Amino acid sequence: MGFDHEKKHRGETSCDKKEKKVVKENQQYLADQEEEELGYQKIGRQMSEASLDAATDQEEDDDHGNNLQLGPQYTLKEQLEKDKDDESLRRWKEQLLGSVDFDNVGETLEPEVKILELSILSPGRPDIVLRVPEDGNPKGLWFTLKEGSRYSLKFSFNVSNNIVSGLKYTNTVWKTGLKVDSTKEMIGTFSPQPEPYTHVMPEETTPSGMFARGSYSARSKFLDDDNKCYLEINYTFDIRKGWATS
């Protein structure tokens, strides 16, 4: 799912030390199992030491981001008006806004982003389309992935009221209570429009081997530069020998 390896330089707390100790113990366990099981393949690139460190820092970075003091918000009309003397900036904003109907968006400060659906794309097979429940919490098993298969995630979403700046997707995955994966993907900045936007994540490969199979829990979020969360999804999924039969 791609990892965000950028880390903040900060003092190490006792909580950091404790979590790093748990990570190292888990890595040692995986290494020992690899020696004992000839057919075992580590969850590998997606569960390497760098990945686990990134998973630890990911949530900490998101928490620290809540303390950022960002500038004032403006309505769409105000954003165009305040930089009207800067020709290059005005043209950039007009290009970003496109054919926005200012009468419909009104004077709303807060953008609204609605995630319509998530799809799992895998070569040679039908897309898995996942409808997002109103409360953001799918009941039971949400989907099943085949081990060792290539796949991509596609998001479909609407933007209304105002420009959403720095929309991003974060995803954290646990297996048997241990954090095994963390992803952060910048989606972009979008102006309001009636038609949905789509965004496809880079292609990834599911891990394989007997220790990679099983049930996972995950939490996905869609946030903007202000760390406003438009959707949080808590769900479970499986990795199995084959795709689920519909």
VMD Tcl script that draws the C-alpha trace (Angstrom):
set ca {
  {0.00 0.00 0.00}
  {3.02 2.27 -0.01}
  {4.53 3.74 3.07}
  {5.25 7.21 4.30}
  {8.86 7.04 5.48}
  {9.04 10.70 6.44}
  {9.58 10.96 10.22}
  {9.59 13.86 12.60}
  {12.68 14.58 14.67}
  {11.55 14.68 18.24}
  {12.51 13.46 21.70}
  {11.85 9.82 22.41}
  {9.23 9.22 25.12}
  {8.76 6.14 27.27}
  {5.73 5.24 25.12}
  {7.95 5.38 22.00}
  {10.50 3.06 23.63}
  {7.82 0.61 24.68}
  {6.26 0.51 21.21}
  {9.64 0.10 19.52}
  {10.41 -2.79 21.86}
  {7.17 -4.50 20.84}
  {8.01 -3.93 17.16}
  {11.49 -5.46 17.55}
  {10.09 -8.48 19.41}
  {7.57 -9.03 16.62}
  {10.31 -8.78 13.98}
  {12.41 -11.34 15.85}
  {9.43 -13.67 16.05}
  {8.90 -13.45 12.27}
  {12.60 -14.12 11.66}
  {12.54 -17.21 13.89}
  {9.45 -18.56 12.12}
  {11.14 -18.12 8.74}
  {14.03 -20.35 9.82}
  {11.68 -23.05 11.10}
  {9.19 -23.04 8.22}
  {10.80 -23.63 4.84}
  {7.69 -22.57 2.96}
  {7.14 -19.40 4.96}
  {7.58 -16.10 3.19}
  {7.74 -13.05 5.38}
  {5.02 -10.55 4.88}
  {8.10 -8.97 3.42}
  {8.31 -5.57 1.91}
  {5.06 -4.52 3.54}
  {6.08 -5.62 7.02}
  {9.78 -4.79 7.01}
  {11.47 -2.87 9.79}
  {11.11 0.39 7.89}
  {7.42 -0.28 7.32}
  {6.74 -0.97 10.97}
  {8.66 2.15 12.03}
  {6.62 4.15 9.51}
  {3.43 2.63 10.91}
  {4.43 3.77 14.39}
  {5.28 7.30 13.28}
  {2.23 7.57 11.00}
  {-0.38 7.85 13.75}
  {1.92 10.02 15.86}
  {2.33 12.42 12.92}
  {-1.44 12.59 12.47}
  {-1.90 13.32 16.18}
  {0.73 16.08 16.14}
  {-0.90 17.56 13.05}
  {-3.94 18.50 15.16}
  {-1.81 21.14 16.89}
  {-0.93 23.02 13.69}
  {-2.20 26.59 13.53}
  {-3.34 27.18 9.96}
  {-4.42 30.44 8.36}
  {-7.99 31.74 8.09}
  {-10.47 30.16 5.71}
  {-12.17 32.04 2.88}
  {-15.23 31.42 0.77}
  {-14.70 30.77 -2.94}
  {-15.67 34.33 -3.80}
  {-13.29 35.74 -1.19}
  {-10.42 33.57 -2.45}
  {-10.76 34.94 -5.96}
  {-11.26 38.50 -4.78}
  {-8.33 38.77 -2.36}
  {-5.67 37.91 -4.99}
  {-7.23 39.57 -8.01}
  {-4.16 41.80 -8.51}
  {-1.82 38.78 -8.79}
  {-2.33 37.70 -12.40}
  {-0.58 34.32 -12.18}
  {-2.29 33.38 -8.92}
  {-5.67 34.51 -10.24}
  {-5.26 32.34 -13.36}
  {-4.23 29.35 -11.24}
  {-7.33 29.74 -9.07}
  {-9.60 30.11 -12.08}
  {-8.10 26.95 -13.58}
  {-8.59 25.09 -10.28}
  {-12.17 26.28 -9.87}
  {-13.12 25.61 -13.46}
  {-16.83 26.21 -14.10}
  {-17.90 26.49 -10.46}
  {-21.41 27.85 -10.00}
  {-20.84 30.47 -7.29}
  {-24.57 31.00 -6.81}
  {-24.94 27.38 -5.70}
  {-21.85 27.18 -3.48}
  {-22.85 30.41 -1.72}
  {-20.70 31.75 1.10}
  {-19.89 28.46 2.86}
  {-16.43 28.31 4.46}
  {-16.22 24.59 5.12}
  {-15.80 22.21 2.18}
  {-17.81 19.02 2.16}
  {-16.33 15.74 0.93}
  {-18.47 12.63 0.60}
  {-16.77 9.33 -0.14}
  {-19.18 7.46 -2.39}
  {-17.49 4.10 -2.80}
  {-14.21 2.21 -2.70}
  {-13.23 -0.34 -5.32}
  {-10.53 -3.00 -5.40}
  {-9.05 -3.43 -8.87}
  {-7.10 -6.57 -9.74}
  {-5.93 -7.56 -13.26}
  {-7.98 -10.26 -14.94}
  {-10.96 -10.21 -12.58}
  {-14.07 -8.09 -11.90}
  {-13.69 -5.08 -9.64}
  {-14.79 -5.46 -6.02}
  {-17.06 -2.46 -5.35}
  {-17.43 -1.60 -1.66}
  {-20.31 0.63 -0.66}
  {-19.54 2.84 2.32}
  {-22.10 2.54 5.16}
  {-23.53 5.75 6.58}
  {-21.80 5.20 9.93}
  {-18.52 4.20 8.25}
  {-18.41 0.80 9.94}
  {-19.09 -2.19 7.65}
  {-20.60 -5.10 9.51}
  {-18.64 -8.34 9.51}
  {-16.04 -9.26 6.90}
  {-15.87 -6.47 4.30}
  {-13.80 -8.20 1.60}
  {-11.31 -10.97 0.89}
  {-8.02 -10.69 -1.02}
  {-6.10 -13.51 -2.66}
  {-2.55 -13.95 -1.39}
  {0.21 -12.90 -3.80}
  {-2.21 -10.98 -6.04}
  {-1.76 -7.52 -7.55}
  {-4.40 -4.94 -6.71}
  {-5.14 -1.21 -6.54}
  {-7.66 0.82 -4.55}
  {-9.92 3.32 -6.31}
  {-11.89 6.03 -4.50}
  {-14.94 7.86 -5.80}
  {-15.94 11.05 -4.00}
  {-17.87 14.32 -4.28}
  {-16.65 17.79 -3.27}
  {-19.10 20.61 -2.53}
  {-19.35 24.07 -0.86}
  {-15.67 25.05 -1.05}
  {-12.20 23.94 -2.15}
  {-10.81 21.01 -0.17}
  {-7.06 21.43 0.22}
  {-4.60 18.56 0.65}
  {-7.10 15.71 0.79}
  {-5.27 12.58 1.90}
  {-5.97 8.92 2.65}
  {-4.45 7.09 5.60}
  {-4.79 3.41 6.40}
  {-3.54 1.35 9.35}
  {-3.73 -2.45 9.49}
  {-3.45 -4.84 12.45}
  {-3.13 -8.63 12.63}
  {-3.61 -10.43 15.94}
  {-3.35 -7.11 17.74}
  {-0.05 -6.02 16.15}
  {0.24 -3.12 13.72}
  {1.63 -4.53 10.47}
  {1.03 -1.85 7.85}
  {0.51 1.89 7.57}
  {-0.21 3.87 4.41}
  {-0.48 7.58 3.67}
  {-1.48 8.78 0.19}
  {-1.89 12.40 -0.86}
  {-4.95 12.61 -3.12}
  {-4.87 16.34 -3.93}
  {-6.75 19.64 -3.87}
  {-10.21 19.79 -5.44}
  {-12.83 22.41 -6.20}
  {-16.59 21.80 -5.92}
  {-18.26 20.17 -8.90}
  {-21.42 18.13 -9.51}
  {-19.56 15.14 -10.99}
  {-17.66 12.74 -8.70}
  {-13.87 12.67 -8.65}
  {-11.93 9.40 -8.78}
  {-8.46 8.55 -7.52}
  {-6.55 5.29 -8.05}
  {-3.84 4.26 -5.60}
  {-0.51 2.78 -6.80}
  {-0.63 -0.95 -7.45}
  {0.42 -3.25 -4.61}
  {0.81 -7.02 -4.08}
  {-0.78 -8.86 -1.19}
  {1.62 -10.86 1.01}
  {1.64 -14.64 0.70}
  {2.46 -17.65 2.83}
  {0.77 -19.40 5.71}
  {1.55 -16.63 8.20}
  {0.21 -13.95 5.88}
  {-3.18 -15.64 5.56}
  {-5.91 -14.89 8.03}
  {-8.05 -12.04 9.30}
  {-6.97 -8.42 9.60}
  {-8.55 -5.32 11.09}
  {-8.03 -1.89 9.58}
  {-8.91 1.77 9.95}
  {-9.02 4.14 6.96}
  {-9.41 7.91 7.12}
  {-9.91 10.72 4.62}
  {-8.56 14.05 5.95}
  {-7.59 17.47 4.64}
  {-4.80 19.95 5.45}
  {-6.69 21.05 8.55}
  {-6.84 17.40 9.67}
  {-10.61 17.56 9.31}
  {-11.77 13.95 8.95}
  {-14.48 13.45 6.33}
  {-14.74 9.69 6.80}
  {-13.32 7.08 9.14}
  {-13.91 3.43 8.24}
  {-13.22 0.59 10.68}
  {-13.42 -2.80 9.03}
  {-12.08 -6.36 8.80}
  {-10.79 -8.27 5.78}
  {-9.19 -11.62 5.01}
  {-6.21 -12.77 2.98}
  {-6.84 -16.30 1.68}
  {-5.49 -18.78 -0.87}
  {-8.14 -17.70 -3.35}
  {-10.61 -14.91 -4.05}
  {-13.97 -15.11 -2.31}
  {-16.74 -16.64 -4.42}
  {-19.66 -14.29 -4.90}
}
mol new
graphics top color blue
foreach p $ca { graphics top sphere $p radius 0.5 }
foreach p [lrange $ca 0 end-1] q [lrange $ca 1 end] { graphics top cylinder $p $q radius 0.2 }
display resetview
